[in-house]
């Protein structure tokens, strides 16, 4: 009789590695298959990993030098017009408490580090010779028998398992293959993420962004950063570099005839951003497709007989205005999928009825609760006013408020009325304000 695994995980990103770590600690026998030369080799994304699940997988990870870049101690939201910027800024000592609520990561570094931790967990498990991390392998097919997923095919090799966790990322060809997703994802449910990593001396980085030790800054941008295209910008500080980029609506980018790189170059030339990245050297450029966070973009279901979908393959992401959450959703979904495998193994039942507990667990977690609660905020952020009218109005008010020119100074209320008159109507702002209050 051919030996089979308890679980096969397709994808060595955060969702897949989190599932693997959970299975290794539960002494399950599994195979993780990653297409890249090593975990993280083809992952060009990065940003902030929020939440406390990393501490759950790797206790006291903050004591180590590797893995993450900096912990987030300083948060900033910036509204931009063509020449100005008005920021909401928050910095607090409570961010220094461990486990950190957010850490910046470069995925090529972080994923490889986390894979090393998974291997350590495998070596310490009850089946150190029966679980594997297999890299540089392309999964071409999900194997099904009588409507049930039973394994995967890579080249001429077929591997069988009681369950398969698909964590292949947003370009989920395998999810479509088993008909849990349509042939394509509508353009309004995906965006283009474009990013540069800019090298800057660690001491100069600390001075420029007022960092101390391993503390770090995250800065989100709304307005002129996207040149009128639906979307926004970001800047994160790494150990000795800056991650700077944009997330742009794919349909709007096409309709306005702009290219991601041209919009990014314009963003870099904005006077506020140019000061932040002065003398920094671009060492990496990347672009990739990301989910917009619209819950309608999720697959028709995230489980079936013998299979579960985790991470960005399930389009688990949220941008409700204060942060882009994707990596933490991937980590939590990977953990919950693996915990469902452990339950199913105990019951010797890998049917959709049993694996439906994965969906229930996600529904009970902050992942789907927040995605459902803040869908109106997601839709609000994609309105034209949010990346044009509102930032322009705020910067107009800021210019008036902070300018001292030797003339009689109007009251702040008069300044705001003047800004509104130039950029919007009271009625439009009232309607937008009501939508915002309801959404948040």
C-alpha positions in Angstrom: 0.0 0.0 0.0 1.4 3.4 -1.0 2.2 5.6 2.0 0.5 9.0 2.0 0.8 12.2 4.1 -1.6 13.5 6.5 -1.5 16.8 4.6 0.1 18.3 1.5 0.6 22.1 1.6 1.0 23.9 -1.8 2.9 27.1 -1.3 5.8 28.1 1.0 4.6 31.7 1.8 3.3 32.8 5.2 0.0 30.9 5.0 1.7 27.6 4.0 4.6 27.9 6.5 2.2 28.8 9.3 0.2 25.7 8.5 3.4 23.6 8.3 4.6 24.9 11.7 1.2 24.1 13.3 1.3 20.6 11.8 4.9 19.9 12.9 4.1 20.9 16.5 1.1 18.5 16.3 3.3 15.6 15.1 1.5 15.3 11.8 3.2 14.0 8.7 3.1 16.5 5.9 4.7 17.7 2.7 5.1 21.4 1.9 5.9 22.1 -1.8 7.3 25.5 -2.9 7.8 26.5 -6.5 10.8 28.8 -5.7 14.4 27.8 -5.1 13.8 28.4 -1.4 10.8 29.8 0.6 10.7 33.5 -0.2 12.8 33.2 -3.4 10.0 34.4 -5.6 8.1 36.5 -3.1 8.7 40.2 -3.9 6.2 41.6 -1.4 6.8 42.9 2.1 5.4 45.4 4.5 4.0 45.0 8.0 3.0 41.8 9.7 0.4 42.7 12.3 -0.9 40.8 15.3 0.5 38.3 17.8 0.3 35.0 15.8 4.1 35.1 15.0 4.8 34.9 18.8 2.4 31.9 18.9 4.4 30.1 16.2 7.9 31.3 17.3 7.8 32.3 21.0 10.2 35.2 21.8 11.1 35.7 18.1 12.1 39.3 19.1 15.1 37.9 20.9 16.6 36.8 17.6 18.5 39.0 15.1 16.9 37.4 12.0 13.4 37.3 10.6 11.8 40.7 10.9 13.4 44.1 10.2 11.9 46.5 12.8 9.0 46.7 15.2 6.4 49.4 14.4 6.5 52.2 17.1 5.5 55.1 14.9 2.5 55.3 12.6 1.5 58.1 10.2 -1.3 58.7 7.7 -0.5 61.4 5.1 -2.9 63.3 2.9 -1.2 64.8 -0.2 -1.9 67.3 -2.9 0.6 68.1 -5.7 2.9 70.2 -3.4 1.8 69.7 0.2 1.2 67.0 2.8 -0.9 67.0 6.0 -0.2 64.1 8.3 -1.9 62.4 11.3 0.9 61.2 13.4 0.9 58.7 16.3 3.9 57.5 18.4 3.7 55.6 21.7 5.8 53.7 24.1 3.1 51.0 24.3 4.3 49.8 20.9 7.6 48.7 22.5 5.9 46.0 24.5 6.4 42.4 23.4 5.0 40.6 21.6 5.0 43.5 19.1 1.7 44.5 17.5 3.5 45.0 14.2 6.9 44.2 12.6 8.2 45.2 9.2 9.4 42.4 7.0 11.1 41.7 3.7 9.5 38.6 2.5 12.5 37.0 0.8 14.3 37.2 4.2 11.3 36.5 6.5 9.9 33.5 4.6 13.3 31.8 4.5 13.8 32.4 8.2 10.3 31.1 9.0 11.0 28.0 6.9 14.1 27.4 9.0 12.0 27.5 12.1 9.5 25.0 10.5 12.5 22.7 9.8 13.5 22.9 13.5 10.0 22.0 14.5 10.0 19.0 12.1 13.3 17.8 13.6 11.8 18.0 17.1 8.6 16.3 16.1 7.7 12.6 16.4 8.1 12.1 12.7 11.3 14.0 11.7 11.9 11.7 8.7 8.3 11.7 7.4 7.7 15.5 7.0 9.4 17.5 4.3 9.9 21.0 2.9 10.4 20.5 -0.8 11.4 23.5 -2.9 11.9 24.2 -6.6 9.0 22.0 -7.5 5.9 23.2 -9.5 2.6 21.6 -8.6 0.7 21.2 -11.9 -2.4 19.4 -10.8 -4.6 18.8 -7.9 -5.5 15.1 -8.0 -9.1 14.2 -7.5 -10.9 10.8 -7.1 -14.7 10.6 -7.2 -15.0 14.3 -6.5 -12.6 14.3 -3.6 -9.1 15.8 -3.5 -6.6 13.1 -2.8 -3.2 14.7 -3.6 -1.2 16.6 -6.1 0.9 16.0 -9.3 4.3 17.5 -9.9 5.8 16.5 -13.2 5.5 12.7 -13.4 5.3 12.3 -9.6 1.9 12.0 -7.8 1.8 12.5 -4.0 -1.2 11.5 -2.0 -2.6 12.9 1.3 -5.7 12.8 3.4 -6.0 16.6 2.9 -4.4 19.3 0.7 -4.1 23.0 1.8 -3.8 25.3 -1.2 -1.8 28.4 -0.2 -0.5 29.3 -3.7 -1.2 33.1 -3.5 -3.5 35.4 -5.5 -2.8 33.8 -8.9 -4.6 30.7 -7.7 -4.6 28.4 -10.7 -5.2 25.3 -8.6 -8.2 26.8 -6.9 -9.7 27.4 -10.3 -8.8 23.9 -11.4 -11.0 22.4 -8.6 -13.7 24.9 -9.5 -13.8 26.7 -6.2 -13.1 29.9 -8.1 -14.2 31.4 -11.5 -11.9 31.3 -14.5 -10.7 34.7 -13.6 -10.9 37.3 -10.8 -12.8 40.5 -11.9 -10.4 43.4 -12.3 -12.2 45.5 -9.7 -11.3 42.8 -7.1 -7.6 43.0 -7.7 -4.9 45.8 -7.7 -1.3 46.2 -8.8 1.2 46.5 -6.0 4.4 48.2 -7.1 7.4 48.7 -4.7 11.0 49.8 -4.5 13.4 48.9 -1.8 15.9 51.8 -1.3 19.1 51.3 0.6 20.0 53.9 3.2 22.8 53.8 5.8 21.3 52.5 9.1 22.5 55.5 11.2 21.1 58.0 8.6 17.8 56.1 8.5 17.5 56.3 12.3 18.2 60.0 12.3 15.9 60.8 9.4 12.9 58.9 10.8 13.6 59.4 14.6 14.2 55.7 15.2 15.7 54.2 18.3 17.3 50.8 18.3 15.0 48.5 16.3 11.9 50.7 16.3 10.4 51.6 13.0 7.9 53.8 11.1 5.0 53.0 8.8 3.5 55.8 6.7 0.4 55.5 4.5 -0.3 58.1 1.8 -3.6 59.2 0.2 -4.1 61.7 -2.6 -1.6 63.0 -5.2 0.7 60.0 -4.6 -1.5 58.0 -7.1 -1.8 60.7 -9.8 -5.6 60.4 -9.7 -5.6 56.6 -10.0 -7.6 54.7 -7.4 -5.2 53.6 -4.7 -2.6 54.9 -2.2 1.0 54.8 -1.2 3.1 53.4 1.6 6.5 53.7 3.2 8.0 51.3 5.8 11.4 51.5 7.4 13.5 48.3 7.4 16.8 47.7 9.2 18.9 49.6 6.6 16.5 50.3 3.8 13.1 51.9 3.0 10.2 50.1 1.3 8.3 52.6 -0.8 5.4 51.8 -3.1 1.8 52.0 -4.2 -1.3 49.9 -4.5 -3.3 50.9 -7.6 -6.7 49.7 -8.8 -6.1 47.5 -11.9 -9.1 48.7 -13.8 -8.6 52.4 -13.0 -4.9 52.1 -13.9 -5.9 50.7 -17.3 -8.7 53.2 -17.9 -6.5 56.2 -17.2 -3.7 54.9 -19.4 -1.0 55.0 -16.8 1.7 52.5 -15.9 2.6 51.5 -12.3 6.2 52.5 -12.7 5.4 56.0 -14.0 3.0 56.6 -11.1 5.7 55.4 -8.7 8.3 57.7 -10.2 5.9 60.7 -9.8 5.3 59.6 -6.2 9.0 59.6 -5.5 9.4 63.1 -6.9 6.8 64.6 -4.6 8.6 67.2 -2.4 7.6 65.4 0.8 8.6 61.9 -0.4 11.8 63.2 -2.1 13.0 64.5 1.3 12.3 61.2 2.9 14.3 59.1 0.4 17.1 61.6 -0.4 20.5 59.9 -1.0 18.8 56.4 -0.9 19.8 53.9 -3.6 17.2 51.7 -5.3 18.3 48.1 -4.9 15.0 46.3 -5.8 12.0 47.0 -7.9 8.9 44.7 -7.9 5.3 44.6 -9.0 2.6 42.0 -8.3 -1.1 41.5 -8.2 -2.9 41.8 -4.8 -6.4 41.5 -3.6 -8.4 44.7 -2.9 -10.1 43.3 0.2 -13.5 43.1 -1.3 -15.1 40.0 0.2 -16.9 39.4 -3.1 -13.5 38.4 -4.5 -13.2 35.4 -2.2 -13.7 31.9 -3.9 -17.2 30.5 -3.9 -16.0 28.4 -0.9 -12.7 27.9 0.9 -13.1 24.1 1.5 -14.3 21.0 -0.1 -13.8 17.2 0.3 -10.1 16.8 1.1 -9.0 20.4 0.5 -8.9 23.9 2.1 -7.8 27.3 0.7 -5.7 29.6 2.8 -4.1 33.1 2.7 -4.2 35.2 -0.4 -5.4 32.3 -2.5 -8.7 32.8 -0.5 -8.4 36.6 -1.1 -8.1 37.2 2.6 -7.0 40.9 2.9 -8.4 44.1 4.4 -7.5 47.8 3.8 -10.0 49.8 5.9 -7.9 52.9 5.9 -5.6 52.5 8.9 -3.5 49.6 7.6 -3.2 47.0 4.9 -3.7 43.6 6.6 -2.8 40.6 4.5 0.1 38.8 6.0 -1.5 38.5 9.4 -4.7 37.1 7.7 -2.5 34.6 5.8 -0.8 33.5 9.1 -4.1 33.1 11.0 -5.8 31.2 8.1 -2.8 28.8 7.8 -2.9 28.1 11.5 -6.7 27.5 11.4 -6.5 25.3 8.4 -3.7 23.1 10.0 -5.7 22.9 13.2 -8.6 21.6 11.2 -6.4 18.9 9.7 -5.4 17.8 13.2 -9.1 17.5 14.2 -9.9 15.7 11.0 -7.0 13.2 11.5 -8.3 12.4 15.0 -11.8 11.8 13.7 -10.4 10.1 10.5 -12.8 12.3 8.5 -11.6 14.6 5.8 -14.9 15.2 4.2 -16.3 18.7 3.5 -18.5 18.3 6.5 -15.5 18.1 8.8 -13.3 20.6 6.9 -16.2 23.0 7.1 -14.9 23.6 10.6 -12.1 25.7 9.0 -14.7 28.1 7.6 -16.4 28.2 11.0 -13.1 29.0 12.7 -12.3 31.8 10.2 -15.8 33.2 10.8 -15.2 33.2 14.5 -11.8 34.8 14.1 -11.0 38.5 13.6 -10.2 37.7 9.9 -13.7 37.3 8.5 -15.3 39.3 11.2 -13.3 42.3 10.3 -13.6 41.7 6.6 -17.4 41.7 7.0 -17.6 44.6 9.4 -15.4 46.9 7.3 -16.6 46.2 3.8 -18.2 49.6 3.6 -14.9 51.2 4.5 -13.2 49.2 1.7 -15.7 50.5 -0.8 -15.5 54.0 0.6 -11.7 54.1 0.1 -12.2 53.3 -3.6 -14.4 56.3 -4.2 -12.8 59.1 -6.3 -13.3 61.7 -3.6 -11.1 59.8 -1.2 -8.0 60.0 -3.4 -8.7 63.5 -4.9 -11.2 65.8 -3.2 -10.6 64.9 0.4 -6.7 65.1 0.3 -6.8 68.3 -1.7 -9.3 69.9 0.8 -7.2 68.9 3.8 -4.0 70.2 2.3 -5.7 73.4 1.3 -6.8 73.9 4.9 -3.3 73.1 6.2 -1.7 75.7 4.0 -4.0 78.4 5.3 -3.8 77.3 8.9 0.0 77.0 9.1 0.8 80.1 7.0 1.7 83.3 8.8 2.1 86.2 6.4 1.8 89.4 8.3 -1.9 89.8 7.4 -5.0 89.4 9.6 -5.5 85.7 10.3 -9.0 84.3 9.6 -10.6 81.9 12.1 -10.0 78.2 11.4 -13.7 77.8 10.6 -13.4 80.4 7.9 -10.3 78.7 6.5 -12.2 75.4 6.3 -15.2 77.0 4.6 -12.8 78.6 2.0 -11.2 75.2 1.4 -14.6 73.4 1.0 -15.7 76.1 -1.4 -12.7 75.5 -3.6 -12.9 71.7 -3.6 -16.3 70.4 -2.8 -19.8 71.2 -1.5 -21.1 71.0 2.0 -23.7 68.6 0.9 -21.2 66.3 -0.7 -19.0 66.3 2.4 -22.0 65.6 4.7 -22.9 62.6 2.6 -19.3 61.4 2.5 -19.0 62.0 6.3 -22.1 59.9 7.0 -20.8 57.1 4.8 -17.5 57.3 6.6 -19.1 57.3 10.1 -21.2 54.2 9.1 -18.2 52.5 7.5 -15.8 52.9 10.5 
